[in-house]
Amino acid sequence: MSVSVQTEDFDIGAEMAALTHGRTDIGAVVSFTGLVRDMGGGRPITAMELEHYPGMTERALSAIVAEAEARWPLQGVRVIHRFGPLAPGAQIVLVLTASPHRQAAFEAAEFIMDYLKTRAPFWKKETGADGGAWVDAREEDDAAEARWAR
Amino acid sequence: MQVLYFAWVRERIGIPREEVETSAKTVMDLIEELRAREERYAAAFADLRALKVAVDQDVTDFDADITGAREIAFFPPMTGG
């Protein structure tokens, strides 16, 4: 498991190569990348600022990955989440999951993203022509997390 | 203890963190103390349904015991990803 919280951009290909380097037992790698959209709350967005809670963020992400590893037979997990100022089109978050078979890799990646949305302490502020506005949490995200309850 | 504020809570109160001397037993007691300080605190803590709290970096409830806690953080629901 490897978790990074950083301002720098990331290279998906390089991260995937690092995850599978020297291994021939991995059958599936699923990759999710979140990007900054140019629309938010029905208005054009010119910039986004991502704030986080240093210390708790890394702890929360590690706990989410540990939970995924307890539920699925994962051979490797990589999570990168950026913070600071980000322009539309920029990469925000990367989740890679590796497993012998695709179903576990798909499900684990989705699980990690659903939990990350509601449990990792990040907050987005979107800037448009009329100023900045904090993004409201979405009920759909709570519902997405709830479907993994057991 | 250190009290931390994030996102619009930080903006409304005007500072990211502060040392607070308190004998509050629960998160709610601490909120009442802060609310009584100044209007900006009362404004930030006006609607608790819009707020979450973490005690020593674990999200918990407003009735949680904070005796001996080092770090209390207040923030809106998370919006990462």
gemmi code that builds the backbone of each chain (N, CA, C; Angstrom):
import gemmi

chains = {
    "A": [
        ("MET", (0.844, -1.203, 0.000), (0.000, 0.000, 0.000), (0.876, 1.248, 0.000)),
        ("SER", (0.514, 2.213, -0.798), (1.260, 3.467, -0.815), (0.290, 4.628, -1.020)),
        ("VAL", (0.342, 5.584, -0.098), (-0.561, 6.725, -0.116), (0.265, 8.007, -0.159)),
        ("SER", (-0.065, 8.922, -1.073), (0.632, 10.214, -1.128), (-0.373, 11.351, -1.192)),
        ("VAL", (-0.083, 12.405, -0.449), (-0.867, 13.640, -0.513), (0.121, 14.715, -0.923)),
        ("GLN", (-0.084, 15.308, -2.089), (0.966, 16.149, -2.666), (0.385, 17.253, -3.542)),
        ("THR", (1.193, 18.278, -3.808), (0.767, 19.340, -4.722), (1.140, 18.978, -6.162)),
        ("GLU", (2.207, 18.163, -6.333), (2.711, 17.854, -7.669), (1.732, 16.979, -8.446)),
        ("ASP", (1.816, 17.069, -9.765), (1.034, 16.215, -10.648), (1.608, 14.796, -10.587)),
        ("PHE", (0.874, 13.843, -11.183), (1.350, 12.459, -11.211), (1.243, 11.903, -12.614)),
        ("ASP", (2.051, 10.849, -12.869), (2.105, 10.179, -14.177), (1.502, 8.783, -14.008)),
        ("ILE", (0.313, 8.581, -14.582), (-0.411, 7.323, -14.373), (0.417, 6.130, -14.844)),
        ("GLY", (1.031, 6.262, -16.037), (1.818, 5.163, -16.581), (2.980, 4.790, -15.677)),
        ("ALA", (3.672, 5.812, -15.169), (4.814, 5.555, -14.294), (4.364, 4.903, -12.985)),
        ("GLU", (3.214, 5.353, -12.470), (2.704, 4.774, -11.217), (2.298, 3.313, -11.430)),
        ("MET", (1.671, 3.028, -12.576), (1.251, 1.653, -12.851), (2.466, 0.753, -13.032)),
        ("ALA", (3.488, 1.288, -13.723), (4.711, 0.502, -13.929), (5.381, 0.185, -12.590)),
        ("ALA", (5.376, 1.158, -11.680), (5.999, 0.954, -10.372), (5.239, -0.100, -9.567)),
        ("LEU", (3.904, -0.098, -9.736), (3.072, -1.020, -8.961), (3.277, -2.468, -9.401)),
        ("THR", (3.535, -2.664, -10.707), (3.619, -4.032, -11.242), (5.062, -4.471, -11.511)),
        ("HIS", (6.022, -3.595, -11.269), (7.418, -3.869, -11.603), (7.914, -5.183, -10.975)),
        ("GLY", (8.474, -6.038, -11.834), (9.089, -7.268, -11.347), (8.105, -8.340, -10.917)),
        ("ARG", (6.825, -8.143, -11.209), (5.818, -9.130, -10.770), (5.120, -9.751, -11.971)),
        ("THR", (4.855, -11.046, -11.875), (4.124, -11.733, -12.943), (2.867, -12.419, -12.401)),
        ("ASP", (2.532, -12.136, -11.132), (1.362, -12.777, -10.516), (0.123, -11.883, -10.561)),
        ("ILE", (0.292, -10.632, -11.008), (-0.844, -9.701, -11.057), (-1.616, -9.918, -12.362)),
        ("GLY", (-2.939, -10.091, -12.246), (-3.741, -10.331, -13.441), (-4.536, -9.125, -13.883)),
        ("ALA", (-4.719, -8.153, -12.978), (-5.563, -6.997, -13.300), (-5.112, -5.770, -12.533)),
        ("VAL", (-5.017, -4.648, -13.234), (-4.796, -3.365, -12.570), (-5.906, -2.433, -13.019)),
        ("VAL", (-6.658, -1.891, -12.054), (-7.687, -0.906, -12.364), (-7.183, 0.462, -11.957)),
        ("SER", (-7.428, 1.441, -12.836), (-6.957, 2.804, -12.588), (-8.137, 3.767, -12.640)),
        ("PHE", (-8.279, 4.590, -11.594), (-9.265, 5.672, -11.618), (-8.518, 6.996, -11.483)),
        ("THR", (-8.851, 7.955, -12.326), (-8.286, 9.300, -12.217), (-9.418, 10.312, -12.142)),
        ("GLY", (-9.382, 11.161, -11.140), (-10.349, 12.251, -11.029), (-9.745, 13.533, -11.573)),
        ("LEU", (-10.533, 14.285, -12.344), (-10.058, 15.525, -12.976), (-10.888, 16.720, -12.531)),
        ("VAL", (-10.314, 17.916, -12.612), (-11.043, 19.150, -12.330), (-11.923, 19.484, -13.531)),
        ("ARG", (-13.237, 19.581, -13.301), (-14.159, 19.977, -14.379), (-14.186, 21.499, -14.520)),
        ("ASP", (-14.607, 21.958, -15.709), (-14.676, 23.412, -15.939), (-16.051, 23.979, -15.583)),
        ("MET", (-16.930, 23.105, -15.008), (-18.239, 23.577, -14.555), (-18.459, 23.096, -13.125)),
        ("GLY", (-19.073, 23.942, -12.314), (-19.399, 23.540, -10.950), (-20.596, 24.318, -10.468)),
        ("GLY", (-21.582, 23.620, -9.905), (-22.783, 24.288, -9.424), (-23.484, 25.069, -10.533)),
        ("GLY", (-23.368, 24.594, -11.786), (-24.049, 25.209, -12.906), (-23.392, 26.469, -13.449)),
        ("ARG", (-22.143, 26.731, -13.041), (-21.456, 27.924, -13.562), (-20.037, 27.542, -14.003)),
        ("PRO", (-19.462, 28.328, -14.923), (-18.097, 28.030, -15.379), (-17.084, 28.251, -14.251)),
        ("ILE", (-16.109, 27.379, -14.198), (-15.069, 27.427, -13.161), (-13.744, 27.807, -13.806)),
        ("THR", (-13.059, 28.771, -13.218), (-11.756, 29.159, -13.756), (-10.602, 28.576, -12.945)),
        ("ALA", (-10.858, 28.228, -11.675), (-9.807, 27.673, -10.829), (-10.430, 26.919, -9.660)),
        ("MET", (-9.652, 26.001, -9.100), (-10.101, 25.297, -7.909), (-8.978, 25.249, -6.885)),
        ("GLU", (-9.353, 25.329, -5.615), (-8.379, 25.226, -4.530), (-8.806, 24.051, -3.656)),
        ("LEU", (-7.875, 23.143, -3.415), (-8.170, 21.983, -2.568), (-7.440, 22.128, -1.250)),
        ("GLU", (-8.219, 22.179, -0.180), (-7.642, 22.277, 1.167), (-7.703, 20.894, 1.802)),
        ("HIS", (-6.764, 20.589, 2.699), (-6.851, 19.317, 3.412), (-6.323, 19.465, 4.831)),
        ("TYR", (-6.431, 18.400, 5.587), (-6.073, 18.390, 7.011), (-4.811, 17.541, 7.156)),
        ("PRO", (-3.623, 18.178, 7.069), (-2.372, 17.413, 7.108), (-2.328, 16.518, 8.345)),
        ("GLY", (-1.904, 15.310, 8.153), (-1.869, 14.351, 9.259), (-3.091, 13.464, 9.223)),
        ("MET", (-4.273, 14.062, 9.402), (-5.495, 13.259, 9.361), (-5.730, 12.701, 7.957)),
        ("THR", (-5.387, 13.480, 6.931), (-5.624, 13.025, 5.557), (-4.897, 11.716, 5.286)),
        ("GLU", (-3.603, 11.677, 5.604), (-2.812, 10.476, 5.366), (-3.362, 9.304, 6.182)),
        ("ARG", (-3.735, 9.578, 7.432), (-4.307, 8.530, 8.292), (-5.594, 7.985, 7.712)),
        ("ALA", (-6.480, 8.894, 7.270), (-7.784, 8.483, 6.754), (-7.613, 7.661, 5.476)),
        ("LEU", (-6.724, 8.108, 4.570), (-6.508, 7.370, 3.327), (-5.925, 5.991, 3.603)),
        ("SER", (-4.973, 5.908, 4.533), (-4.367, 4.620, 4.871), (-5.409, 3.675, 5.460)),
        ("ALA", (-6.321, 4.206, 6.288), (-7.369, 3.375, 6.896), (-8.323, 2.848, 5.821)),
        ("ILE", (-8.638, 3.690, 4.831), (-9.535, 3.270, 3.744), (-8.881, 2.163, 2.920)),
        ("VAL", (-7.595, 2.332, 2.602), (-6.881, 1.310, 1.833), (-6.780, 0.010, 2.638)),
        ("ALA", (-6.513, 0.119, 3.928), (-6.426, -1.078, 4.778), (-7.759, -1.826, 4.780)),
        ("GLU", (-8.857, -1.080, 4.816), (-10.192, -1.691, 4.779), (-10.404, -2.407, 3.441)),
        ("ALA", (-9.968, -1.793, 2.352), (-10.089, -2.431, 1.035), (-9.262, -3.719, 0.988)),
        ("GLU", (-8.068, -3.658, 1.557), (-7.200, -4.842, 1.545), (-7.776, -5.977, 2.382)),
        ("ALA", (-8.581, -5.607, 3.403), (-9.217, -6.639, 4.227), (-10.396, -7.285, 3.498)),
        ("ARG", (-10.987, -6.533, 2.546), (-12.191, -7.043, 1.870), (-11.899, -7.781, 0.569)),
        ("TRP", (-10.819, -7.388, -0.129), (-10.515, -7.993, -1.427), (-9.071, -8.498, -1.455)),
        ("PRO", (-8.798, -9.526, -2.280), (-7.426, -10.044, -2.390), (-6.588, -9.137, -3.280)),
        ("LEU", (-6.039, -8.071, -2.703), (-5.286, -7.083, -3.472), (-3.791, -7.352, -3.370)),
        ("GLN", (-3.112, -7.146, -4.495), (-1.660, -7.354, -4.528), (-0.904, -6.037, -4.463)),
        ("GLY", (-1.632, -4.942, -4.655), (-0.994, -3.633, -4.569), (-2.050, -2.550, -4.674)),
        ("VAL", (-1.843, -1.457, -3.948), (-2.746, -0.306, -4.022), (-1.902, 0.961, -4.013)),
        ("ARG", (-2.254, 1.896, -4.882), (-1.577, 3.193, -4.906), (-2.638, 4.287, -4.917)),
        ("VAL", (-2.555, 5.207, -3.969), (-3.477, 6.340, -3.930), (-2.663, 7.626, -3.903)),
        ("ILE", (-2.967, 8.547, -4.809), (-2.350, 9.881, -4.797), (-3.486, 10.896, -4.811)),
        ("HIS", (-3.455, 11.853, -3.906), (-4.456, 12.927, -3.915), (-3.707, 14.251, -3.846)),
        ("ARG", (-4.020, 15.137, -4.787), (-3.343, 16.436, -4.803), (-4.104, 17.454, -3.957)),
        ("PHE", (-3.412, 18.509, -3.551), (-4.061, 19.631, -2.885), (-3.424, 20.925, -3.395)),
        ("GLY", (-4.009, 22.064, -2.984), (-3.515, 23.350, -3.458), (-4.313, 23.811, -4.668)),
        ("PRO", (-3.799, 24.809, -5.403), (-4.526, 25.331, -6.561), (-4.447, 24.373, -7.746)),
        ("LEU", (-5.599, 24.143, -8.391), (-5.659, 23.243, -9.547), (-6.532, 23.876, -10.627)),
        ("ALA", (-6.081, 23.800, -11.863), (-6.821, 24.393, -12.987), (-7.759, 23.357, -13.603)),
        ("PRO", (-8.825, 23.799, -14.278), (-9.689, 22.858, -14.981), (-8.868, 21.955, -15.903)),
        ("GLY", (-9.212, 20.659, -15.895), (-8.463, 19.692, -16.682), (-7.373, 18.999, -15.897)),
        ("ALA", (-6.963, 19.581, -14.759), (-5.868, 18.997, -13.981), (-6.306, 17.699, -13.309)),
        ("GLN", (-5.341, 16.817, -13.092), (-5.594, 15.581, -12.357), (-5.670, 15.901, -10.868)),
        ("ILE", (-6.678, 15.322, -10.186), (-6.833, 15.536, -8.741), (-6.413, 14.301, -7.954)),
        ("VAL", (-6.928, 13.160, -8.379), (-6.759, 11.953, -7.561), (-6.502, 10.747, -8.457)),
        ("LEU", (-5.651, 9.849, -7.965), (-5.366, 8.585, -8.651), (-5.581, 7.430, -7.680)),
        ("VAL", (-6.306, 6.413, -8.136), (-6.422, 5.163, -7.381), (-6.044, 4.020, -8.310)),
        ("LEU", (-5.056, 3.222, -7.905), (-4.676, 2.015, -8.638), (-4.873, 0.818, -7.729)),
        ("THR", (-5.515, -0.219, -8.244), (-5.658, -1.451, -7.469), (-5.195, -2.618, -8.336)),
        ("ALA", (-4.416, -3.500, -7.761), (-3.902, -4.670, -8.470), (-4.371, -5.935, -7.772)),
        ("SER", (-4.805, -6.917, -8.598), (-5.340, -8.155, -8.047), (-5.150, -9.271, -9.076)),
        ("PRO", (-5.225, -10.535, -8.651), (-5.116, -11.623, -9.630), (-6.256, -11.574, -10.647)),
        ("HIS", (-7.450, -11.107, -10.230), (-8.609, -11.090, -11.123), (-9.277, -9.721, -11.128)),
        ("ARG", (-9.982, -9.417, -12.242), (-10.466, -8.058, -12.446), (-11.540, -7.619, -11.460)),
        ("GLN", (-12.443, -8.552, -11.057), (-13.569, -8.119, -10.242), (-13.115, -7.463, -8.933)),
        ("ALA", (-12.146, -8.084, -8.286), (-11.645, -7.525, -7.022), (-11.013, -6.162, -7.264)),
        ("ALA", (-10.264, -6.032, -8.362), (-9.593, -4.755, -8.647), (-10.609, -3.656, -8.936)),
        ("PHE", (-11.647, -3.990, -9.742), (-12.712, -3.011, -10.034), (-13.430, -2.586, -8.746)),
        ("GLU", (-13.880, -3.576, -7.994), (-14.666, -3.269, -6.783), (-13.845, -2.488, -5.765)),
        ("ALA", (-12.601, -2.881, -5.571), (-11.763, -2.215, -4.570), (-11.507, -0.751, -4.958)),
        ("ALA", (-11.293, -0.504, -6.256), (-11.052, 0.878, -6.699), (-12.289, 1.737, -6.447)),
        ("GLU", (-13.467, 1.166, -6.729), (-14.709, 1.908, -6.515), (-14.949, 2.160, -5.027)),
        ("PHE", (-14.691, 1.134, -4.235), (-14.825, 1.248, -2.776), (-13.920, 2.355, -2.223)),
        ("ILE", (-12.670, 2.343, -2.665), (-11.711, 3.350, -2.166), (-12.178, 4.750, -2.526)),
        ("MET", (-12.652, 4.943, -3.766), (-13.129, 6.278, -4.161), (-14.381, 6.685, -3.381)),
        ("ASP", (-15.317, 5.754, -3.192), (-16.545, 6.083, -2.459), (-16.232, 6.473, -1.012)),
        ("TYR", (-15.332, 5.744, -0.373), (-14.975, 6.063, 1.010), (-14.165, 7.354, 1.073)),
        ("LEU", (-13.264, 7.529, 0.102), (-12.431, 8.740, 0.069), (-13.307, 9.999, 0.013)),
        ("LYS", (-14.365, 9.932, -0.788), (-15.245, 11.093, -0.970), (-15.840, 11.588, 0.339)),
        ("THR", (-16.191, 10.665, 1.220), (-16.910, 11.049, 2.439), (-16.034, 11.000, 3.696)),
        ("ARG", (-14.845, 10.377, 3.620), (-14.043, 10.182, 4.837), (-12.671, 10.832, 4.818)),
        ("ALA", (-12.170, 11.199, 3.651), (-10.850, 11.831, 3.614), (-11.042, 13.346, 3.704)),
        ("PRO", (-10.328, 13.998, 4.634), (-10.578, 15.425, 4.888), (-9.988, 16.363, 3.835)),
        ("PHE", (-10.718, 16.440, 2.708), (-10.402, 17.405, 1.646), (-11.623, 18.286, 1.437)),
        ("TRP", (-11.377, 19.544, 1.071), (-12.475, 20.462, 0.762), (-12.115, 21.245, -0.492)),
        ("LYS", (-13.093, 21.307, -1.421), (-12.873, 22.007, -2.686), (-13.525, 23.378, -2.655)),
        ("LYS", (-12.781, 24.358, -3.122), (-13.350, 25.690, -3.340), (-13.194, 26.030, -4.807)),
        ("GLU", (-14.318, 26.302, -5.476), (-14.301, 26.608, -6.894), (-14.399, 28.112, -7.112)),
        ("THR", (-13.574, 28.620, -8.029), (-13.606, 30.042, -8.351), (-14.162, 30.241, -9.757)),
        ("GLY", (-15.174, 31.106, -9.858), (-15.731, 31.468, -11.161), (-15.689, 32.978, -11.304)),
        ("ALA", (-16.397, 33.494, -12.308), (-16.395, 34.930, -12.573), (-16.977, 35.717, -11.391)),
        ("ASP", (-17.898, 35.067, -10.635), (-18.567, 35.757, -9.525), (-17.910, 35.461, -8.177)),
        ("GLY", (-16.667, 34.968, -8.198), (-15.958, 34.732, -6.951), (-15.862, 33.258, -6.591)),
        ("GLY", (-15.443, 32.997, -5.344), (-15.205, 31.624, -4.904), (-16.363, 31.065, -4.104)),
        ("ALA", (-16.567, 29.756, -4.189), (-17.626, 29.100, -3.421), (-17.177, 27.702, -3.021)),
        ("TRP", (-17.399, 27.363, -1.751), (-17.061, 26.018, -1.287), (-18.054, 25.032, -1.870)),
        ("VAL", (-17.534, 23.914, -2.332), (-18.385, 22.876, -2.920), (-19.163, 22.189, -1.804)),
        ("ASP", (-20.474, 22.010, -2.009), (-21.303, 21.303, -1.027), (-21.145, 19.799, -1.199)),
        ("ALA", (-21.174, 19.085, -0.060), (-21.160, 17.623, -0.122), (-22.448, 17.161, -0.798)),
        ("ARG", (-22.349, 16.058, -1.544), (-23.500, 15.550, -2.286), (-24.089, 14.337, -1.578)),
        ("GLU", (-25.436, 14.312, -1.540), (-26.115, 13.170, -0.907), (-25.789, 11.873, -1.633)),
        ("GLU", (-25.564, 11.987, -2.961), (-25.228, 10.792, -3.744), (-23.941, 10.141, -3.226)),
        ("ASP", (-23.018, 10.980, -2.714), (-21.765, 10.434, -2.207), (-21.990, 9.629, -0.930)),
        ("ASP", (-22.908, 10.092, -0.075), (-23.243, 9.329, 1.136), (-23.882, 8.000, 0.750)),
        ("ALA", (-24.769, 8.057, -0.261), (-25.437, 6.836, -0.706), (-24.424, 5.858, -1.302)),
        ("ALA", (-23.442, 6.404, -2.042), (-22.418, 5.556, -2.654), (-21.594, 4.852, -1.586)),
        ("GLU", (-21.313, 5.564, -0.487), (-20.558, 4.941, 0.608), (-21.403, 3.889, 1.305)),
        ("ALA", (-22.699, 4.211, 1.496), (-23.580, 3.336, 2.285), (-23.757, 1.962, 1.656)),
        ("ARG", (-23.622, 1.877, 0.325), (-23.873, 0.570, -0.302), (-22.786, -0.448, 0.029)),
        ("TRP", (-21.649, 0.026, 0.586), (-20.585, -0.912, 0.978), (-20.720, -1.363, 2.431)),
        ("ALA", (-21.720, -0.847, 3.141), (-21.882, -1.164, 4.570), (-22.118, -2.651, 4.752)),
        ("ARG", (-21.563, -3.176, 5.828), (-21.844, -4.577, 6.163), (-21.556, -4.836, 7.623)),
    ],
    "B": [
        ("MET", (-5.723, 22.877, 24.519), (-5.714, 22.020, 23.345), (-5.706, 22.873, 22.075)),
        ("GLN", (-5.255, 22.253, 20.974), (-5.272, 22.943, 19.692), (-6.660, 22.777, 19.062)),
        ("VAL", (-7.239, 23.881, 18.610), (-8.519, 23.815, 17.905), (-8.270, 24.271, 16.469)),
        ("LEU", (-8.652, 23.424, 15.507), (-8.380, 23.671, 14.090), (-9.684, 23.918, 13.338)),
        ("TYR", (-9.600, 24.797, 12.339), (-10.768, 25.103, 11.512), (-10.386, 24.947, 10.039)),
        ("PHE", (-11.298, 24.353, 9.275), (-11.018, 24.162, 7.849), (-12.152, 24.708, 6.986)),
        ("ALA", (-11.792, 24.997, 5.734), (-12.730, 25.442, 4.686), (-13.497, 26.684, 5.162)),
        ("TRP", (-14.839, 26.702, 4.987), (-15.556, 27.939, 5.325), (-15.597, 28.201, 6.832)),
        ("VAL", (-15.382, 27.182, 7.635), (-15.322, 27.398, 9.089), (-14.087, 28.271, 9.404)),
        ("ARG", (-12.968, 27.922, 8.746), (-11.731, 28.707, 8.899), (-11.945, 30.142, 8.421)),
        ("GLU", (-12.596, 30.289, 7.267), (-12.811, 31.635, 6.724), (-13.718, 32.466, 7.633)),
        ("ARG", (-14.764, 31.815, 8.162), (-15.725, 32.554, 8.991), (-15.078, 33.003, 10.307)),
        ("ILE", (-14.255, 32.128, 10.894), (-13.621, 32.475, 12.166), (-12.381, 33.340, 11.935)),
        ("GLY", (-11.749, 33.154, 10.786), (-10.654, 34.048, 10.416), (-9.256, 33.548, 10.735)),
        ("ILE", (-9.154, 32.370, 11.346), (-7.843, 31.786, 11.663), (-7.903, 30.271, 11.418)),
        ("PRO", (-6.745, 29.665, 11.068), (-6.753, 28.215, 10.813), (-6.671, 27.361, 12.076)),
        ("ARG", (-6.071, 27.915, 13.124), (-5.946, 27.140, 14.364), (-5.648, 28.070, 15.530)),
        ("GLU", (-5.927, 27.603, 16.739), (-5.602, 28.377, 17.929), (-5.511, 27.446, 19.127)),
        ("GLU", (-4.743, 27.888, 20.126), (-4.649, 27.155, 21.384), (-5.806, 27.631, 22.261)),
        ("VAL", (-6.587, 26.701, 22.788), (-7.740, 27.058, 23.617), (-7.582, 26.427, 24.994)),
        ("GLU", (-7.649, 27.275, 26.020), (-7.664, 26.771, 27.394), (-9.115, 26.519, 27.760)),
        ("THR", (-9.456, 25.283, 28.066), (-10.855, 24.979, 28.345), (-10.972, 23.830, 29.339)),
        ("SER", (-12.076, 23.834, 30.045), (-12.378, 22.698, 30.913), (-13.588, 21.952, 30.360)),
        ("ALA", (-13.902, 22.218, 29.093), (-15.056, 21.574, 28.453), (-14.903, 20.055, 28.507)),
        ("LYS", (-15.996, 19.383, 28.824), (-15.967, 17.919, 28.911), (-16.284, 17.265, 27.564)),
        ("THR", (-17.149, 17.923, 26.804), (-17.547, 17.346, 25.508), (-17.319, 18.361, 24.388)),
        ("VAL", (-17.410, 17.895, 23.161), (-17.307, 18.784, 22.005), (-18.368, 19.876, 22.105)),
        ("MET", (-19.581, 19.477, 22.497), (-20.689, 20.445, 22.577), (-20.377, 21.537, 23.597)),
        ("ASP", (-19.786, 21.162, 24.735), (-19.397, 22.167, 25.745), (-18.415, 23.174, 25.140)),
        ("LEU", (-17.451, 22.644, 24.368), (-16.452, 23.511, 23.737), (-17.120, 24.453, 22.734)),
        ("ILE", (-18.059, 23.916, 21.959), (-18.775, 24.751, 20.982), (-19.517, 25.876, 21.692)),
        ("GLU", (-20.160, 25.566, 22.812), (-20.892, 26.596, 23.568), (-19.933, 27.686, 24.044)),
        ("GLU", (-18.760, 27.280, 24.512), (-17.749, 28.261, 24.961), (-17.315, 29.158, 23.811)),
        ("LEU", (-17.068, 28.551, 22.658), (-16.605, 29.318, 21.500), (-17.700, 30.259, 20.996)),
        ("ARG", (-18.936, 29.731, 20.946), (-20.072, 30.550, 20.490), (-20.217, 31.817, 21.334)),
        ("ALA", (-19.952, 31.696, 22.633), (-20.152, 32.820, 23.550), (-19.070, 33.882, 23.427)),
        ("ARG", (-17.971, 33.539, 22.730), (-16.840, 34.454, 22.625), (-17.149, 35.711, 21.808)),
        ("GLU", (-17.480, 35.454, 20.524), (-17.629, 36.556, 19.562), (-18.604, 36.141, 18.486)),
        ("GLU", (-19.100, 37.144, 17.762), (-20.076, 36.894, 16.708), (-19.546, 35.942, 15.626)),
        ("ARG", (-18.246, 36.082, 15.276), (-17.716, 35.231, 14.191), (-17.750, 33.751, 14.576)),
        ("TYR", (-17.569, 33.452, 15.865), (-17.673, 32.060, 16.302), (-19.138, 31.613, 16.281)),
        ("ALA", (-20.019, 32.499, 16.778), (-21.454, 32.174, 16.765), (-21.926, 31.900, 15.341)),
        ("ALA", (-21.399, 32.678, 14.389), (-21.784, 32.497, 12.987), (-21.270, 31.156, 12.450)),
        ("ALA", (-20.017, 30.833, 12.792), (-19.437, 29.586, 12.288), (-20.160, 28.356, 12.850)),
        ("PHE", (-20.620, 28.470, 14.098), (-21.256, 27.320, 14.755), (-22.774, 27.439, 14.791)),
        ("ALA", (-23.345, 28.278, 13.913), (-24.795, 28.513, 13.929), (-25.585, 27.250, 13.587)),
        ("ASP", (-25.138, 26.515, 12.572), (-25.877, 25.335, 12.129), (-24.980, 24.102, 12.221)),
        ("LEU", (-25.143, 23.341, 13.284), (-24.251, 22.195, 13.514), (-24.502, 21.058, 12.535)),
        ("ARG", (-25.664, 21.058, 11.878), (-25.911, 20.020, 10.873), (-24.955, 20.171, 9.702)),
        ("ALA", (-24.401, 21.384, 9.526), (-23.484, 21.640, 8.414), (-22.034, 21.375, 8.806)),
        ("LEU", (-21.818, 20.899, 10.047), (-20.461, 20.744, 10.566), (-20.138, 19.321, 10.967)),
        ("LYS", (-18.848, 18.997, 10.879), (-18.335, 17.751, 11.431), (-17.207, 18.089, 12.388)),
        ("VAL", (-16.909, 17.139, 13.287), (-15.824, 17.346, 14.238), (-14.930, 16.118, 14.260)),
        ("ALA", (-13.613, 16.370, 14.398), (-12.661, 15.276, 14.607), (-11.921, 15.537, 15.914)),
        ("VAL", (-11.829, 14.527, 16.749), (-11.061, 14.612, 17.991), (-9.816, 13.753, 17.808)),
        ("ASP", (-8.651, 14.401, 17.931), (-7.373, 13.734, 17.671), (-7.406, 12.974, 16.341)),
        ("GLN", (-7.936, 13.642, 15.329), (-7.924, 13.189, 13.931), (-8.864, 12.026, 13.634)),
        ("ASP", (-9.823, 11.753, 14.527), (-10.871, 10.781, 14.231), (-12.221, 11.489, 14.260)),
        ("VAL", (-13.007, 11.329, 13.202), (-14.336, 11.949, 13.157), (-15.219, 11.317, 14.227)),
        ("THR", (-15.927, 12.160, 14.966), (-16.742, 11.665, 16.063), (-18.010, 12.510, 16.197)),
        ("ASP", (-18.754, 12.322, 17.302), (-20.012, 13.041, 17.507), (-19.804, 14.250, 18.415)),
        ("PHE", (-20.801, 15.154, 18.396), (-20.687, 16.357, 19.208), (-20.768, 16.074, 20.715)),
        ("ASP", (-21.279, 14.906, 21.089), (-21.337, 14.595, 22.524), (-20.099, 13.811, 22.978)),
        ("ALA", (-19.104, 13.691, 22.091), (-17.892, 12.939, 22.443), (-17.128, 13.625, 23.580)),
        ("ASP", (-16.535, 12.799, 24.437), (-15.707, 13.283, 25.544), (-14.386, 13.812, 24.973)),
        ("ILE", (-13.977, 15.015, 25.403), (-12.713, 15.564, 24.897), (-11.679, 15.734, 26.004)),
        ("THR", (-11.957, 15.093, 27.148), (-10.991, 15.153, 28.248), (-9.659, 14.572, 27.790)),
        ("GLY", (-8.590, 15.362, 27.906), (-7.264, 14.878, 27.530), (-6.971, 14.933, 26.038)),
        ("ALA", (-7.922, 15.403, 25.244), (-7.695, 15.475, 23.797), (-6.649, 16.550, 23.492)),
        ("ARG", (-5.863, 16.327, 22.431), (-4.823, 17.289, 22.049), (-5.292, 18.190, 20.915)),
        ("GLU", (-6.165, 17.663, 20.052), (-6.484, 18.367, 18.812), (-7.957, 18.168, 18.453)),
        ("ILE", (-8.691, 19.276, 18.374), (-10.102, 19.219, 17.969), (-10.219, 20.004, 16.665)),
        ("ALA", (-10.826, 19.390, 15.652), (-10.955, 20.081, 14.356), (-12.421, 20.174, 13.950)),
        ("PHE", (-12.805, 21.356, 13.453), (-14.165, 21.576, 12.955), (-14.108, 21.858, 11.453)),
        ("PHE", (-15.021, 21.226, 10.703), (-15.021, 21.408, 9.253), (-16.359, 20.991, 8.675)),
        ("PRO", (-16.640, 21.446, 7.435), (-17.862, 20.992, 6.752), (-17.667, 19.573, 6.231)),
        ("PRO", (-18.741, 18.921, 5.780), (-18.596, 17.594, 5.167), (-17.544, 17.624, 4.059)),
        ("MET", (-16.808, 16.526, 3.935), (-15.667, 16.485, 3.032), (-16.101, 16.433, 1.571)),
        ("THR", (-15.283, 17.021, 0.715), (-15.629, 17.102, -0.713), (-14.413, 16.823, -1.600)),
        ("GLY", (-13.603, 15.837, -1.189), (-12.423, 15.502, -1.992), (-12.771, 14.585, -3.151)),
        ("GLY", (-11.732, 14.040, -3.759), (-11.912, 13.067, -4.835), (-12.047, 13.701, -6.191)),
    ],
}
model = gemmi.Model(1)
for chain_id, residues in chains.items():
    chain = gemmi.Chain(chain_id)
    for i, (resn, *xyz) in enumerate(residues, 1):
        res = gemmi.Residue()
        res.name, res.seqid = resn, gemmi.SeqId(i, " ")
        for name, pos in zip(("N", "CA", "C"), xyz):
            atom = gemmi.Atom()
            atom.name, atom.element = name, gemmi.Element(name[0])
            atom.pos, atom.b_iso = gemmi.Position(*pos), 0.0
            res.add_atom(atom)
        chain.add_residue(res)
    model.add_chain(chain)
structure = gemmi.Structure()
structure.add_model(model)
structure.setup_entities()
